[in-house]
């Protein structure tokens, strides 16, 4: 099966799961923050949990670029730098700047770990195997304000 078709199937499944999650959260309270009581399972330190659950965003996406099947053009390098700058901060700096924070339940940690892994893989593989961008993208009037934002 071609990679594009596989990624489209995974993406369609991902969107369906998001829709199911959206509807279910009207009926079930998500087990984090003040709703992460003792009955919601074992807990880990909030900062440690944050770093662990966000790490695939940095590692998986970066690995997709490291093992890209073809040379990366300037637009892909720009996307890599933007993504990694954001997630390096979000994963390894932000959690240590927060004050306090209730312990995180292990089910929340595991589900977040799954989400960030699939998210990094979908985005990274799409960009490195399917997407095609010319260098003109870097001068596009929509790209520059987007980067500034």
Protein Blocks (a to p, Z undefined) as FASTA:
>chain_A
ZZklmmmmmmmmmmmmmmmmmmmmmmbccfehjllcfknopcddfklmmmmmmmmmmmmm
mmmmmmpcbdcdfklmmmmmmmmmmmmmmmmmmmmmpggjidddfklmmmmmmmmmmmmm
mmmmmmmmmpccdfklmmpmklmmmmmZZ
